[in-house]
Amino acid sequence: MSFILRKLQGGNLEVFKFGMYVLFPIGWMYYFGTNLEDRFSVPGFWPTTEQSHKIPDSKEEIDRELARMRMRDAIRREKRKEQEAMVAAGAEEGA
């Protein structure tokens, strides 16, 4: 061991450090960059086409989607108004 340390002086030490600075990240990237599909894959992580949203293409599909969204907003608005009316009625009874 002391033989190696005696050899790593001056320029040899700088060459060794440079080699480590260059080869360590390359080795790290090679170790973690190869065979990623088998090592880090999670089956069923990405949704299938049936489970994911379908973006409307034609004008009719866009109109249907807008009508559905407006209907959903109207239903939510009605529920919110009913809840606000119930809260207001409860506050009037308590006062």
KEMI-942291 format. One line per field, with one value per residue (C-alpha): residue number from 0; chain; x, y, z. Coordinates in Angstrom, 3 decimals, padded with zeros to 6 digits. Example, Ala and Ser with C-alpha at 12.3 -4.5 7.8 and 13.67 -1.06 7.14 Angstrom:
// residues 2
num	(0  1)
chaine	(A  A)
xx	(012.300  013.670)
yy	(-004.500  -001.060)
zz	(007.800  007.140)
END
This chain:
// residues 95
num	(0  1  2  3  4  5  6  7  8  9  10  11  12  13  14  15  16  17  18  19  20  21  22  23  24  25  26  27  28  29  30  31  32  33  34  35  36  37  38  39  40  41  42  43  44  45  46  47  48  49  50  51  52  53  54  55  56  57  58  59  60  61  62  63  64  65  66  67  68  69  70  71  72  73  74  75  76  77  78  79  80  81  82  83  84  85  86  87  88  89  90  91  92  93  94)
chaine	(A  A  A  A  A  A  A  A  A  A  A  A  A  A  A  A  A  A  A  A  A  A  A  A  A  A  A  A  A  A  A  A  A  A  A  A  A  A  A  A  A  A  A  A  A  A  A  A  A  A  A  A  A  A  A  A  A  A  A  A  A  A  A  A  A  A  A  A  A  A  A  A  A  A  A  A  A  A  A  A  A  A  A  A  A  A  A  A  A  A  A  A  A  A  A)
xx	(000.000  002.774  004.361  001.187  001.035  004.688  004.002  000.992  002.899  002.990  001.911  000.886  -001.555  -003.066  -003.467  -005.102  -007.505  -008.369  -009.059  -011.327  -013.159  -013.810  -014.433  -016.518  -019.509  -019.267  -019.310  -022.182  -024.238  -023.435  -024.446  -027.739  -028.425  -028.398  -031.288  -033.687  -036.784  -036.266  -035.005  -037.326  -040.477  -043.796  -046.400  -049.656  -048.235  -049.362  -053.107  -054.410  -056.149  -059.541  -058.670  -057.225  -059.065  -059.891  -059.435  -062.343  -061.375  -064.458  -066.674  -069.579  -067.457  -066.243  -069.832  -070.934  -068.039  -068.832  -072.494  -071.497  -069.159  -071.803  -074.369  -071.944  -071.249  -074.990  -075.547  -072.700  -074.062  -077.520  -076.035  -073.963  -077.029  -078.989  -076.184  -075.901  -079.675  -079.527  -076.652  -078.491  -081.692  -079.726  -078.088  -081.470  -082.923  -079.950  -080.107)
yy	(000.000  002.439  001.653  002.849  005.986  006.780  006.430  008.790  012.007  015.135  014.577  010.960  012.050  014.637  012.055  009.644  012.328  013.352  009.721  009.365  012.603  011.374  007.666  007.781  009.623  007.489  004.316  005.658  006.477  003.109  001.190  003.011  003.647  000.084  -002.343  000.299  -001.373  -004.537  -002.916  000.028  -000.836  -000.934  -003.044  -001.202  002.221  003.993  003.951  002.049  003.861  002.859  004.369  007.630  010.664  010.919  014.381  015.328  015.684  016.819  019.827  017.596  015.858  019.228  020.504  017.350  017.708  021.393  020.550  017.838  020.216  022.960  020.476  019.348  022.972  023.703  020.715  021.833  025.390  024.099  021.999  024.938  027.213  024.603  024.294  028.080  028.310  025.630  027.419  030.745  029.158  027.565  030.896  032.665  030.048  030.328  034.139)
zz	(000.000  000.844  -002.540  -004.277  -002.142  -002.867  -006.601  -006.373  -005.879  -007.993  -011.578  -011.013  -008.312  -010.649  -013.424  -010.960  -009.700  -013.254  -014.136  -011.117  -011.940  -015.466  -014.922  -011.730  -013.283  -016.411  -014.322  -012.243  -015.344  -016.906  -013.771  -013.286  -016.969  -018.265  -017.977  -016.679  -018.096  -016.063  -012.874  -012.426  -014.360  -012.530  -014.333  -014.894  -014.020  -017.181  -017.888  -020.864  -023.706  -022.274  -018.889  -020.177  -021.490  -025.165  -026.602  -028.877  -032.524  -034.404  -033.770  -032.714  -030.096  -028.789  -028.581  -026.715  -024.280  -023.679  -023.079  -020.603  -018.763  -018.628  -017.300  -014.616  -013.644  -013.483  -011.179  -008.927  -008.879  -007.856  -005.048  -003.826  -003.799  -001.842  000.703  001.041  001.535  004.228  005.986  005.787  007.139  009.982  010.837  010.909  013.262  015.599  015.757)
END
